[in-house]
Amino acid sequence: MKKLLYITFFSICTLLFVACGAYSFTGGSTGDAKTLQIDFFPNQAPLVEPSLSQRFTLDLQDLFTRQTNLTLTKSSGDLYFSGEITGYRITPMSASANQTAAQNRLTVTVNVRFENKLIEKDNFEKQFSFYSDFAATAQLIGGVQEAAFDEILERITQDIFNASVAKW
């Protein structure tokens, strides 16, 4: 009896895994795509932070290679990302009692063009944006800048992943 129960359980589990074969455990579906091309995203914002372009591009490449089985290529990728950083803005957010800013907000905006060479209806061009707040008394350098970039780029890259392969 136990043997029959184990066989039934194993069969059901196998069928479930096979039925969900087109999907990954991260929620992204890459279909028949095998390769991924992510071009360098130049910084074309009015205010330019020199390290942001390289950091964003590497973070996006890293996210896709970690969460999919796609192979990163320099050209002719089945999934192709290009675009540019269009916004890098620091604005005061909340005022203190003496009419000075208590917090500032860094906002980064990225324009992304996605091309799925296997399923053209999935193609899009969208802007993705996110922000990080920091104390007005702090300068946006060193650890404060790293923490802001970590928060912003994690959210933007995840939003791009969701829009392109997770279809959220």
C-alpha positions, 0 to 999 in steps of 0.5 A: 500500500505504501509503495502504491502511495509513493508511486502515485505521489511521484507521478503527480509531482512529475506531471506538475513539473513537466506541465510547468516546464516553460516557466522558471522558478523566478516567474519568468518565461523565456519560451524558446529564447536561448540568447540575451543581448543587453547593450550599454545604456548611456547616460543622457540625463541633464545631470550625469553621474559617471558611474551610473551607466556602467552600474545599471547595465551590469546590474541588468545583465546580472539579474537576467543571467541569474534568474533565467537560463539565457546565454548573454551575447554581444550581438543577435540575441533572441531577447534584445535590450537597449536604451538610455538613462534619461533622468537623474534628479535630486529634489527636496522632499520634506520641509523642516520647521525652519523651512529647509529641506529635511529629506532629498529624493534621488530619482533615476529614469531609464528608457528601455527598448525591448525586442523579442525576436521570436515573439514580436508582439512582446516588443515594447519601449517604456520608461522605468523610474524609481527613487530613494530618499536620503537626509538633506544633511547628507551628501550624495557620495560614498555610502549614501550614494551606494545605498541609493543606487542599490535601492533604485537599480534593484527596483528598476531592473526587477521592473524591467524583468517583470515587464519583459519576461514575467509579463507583469 
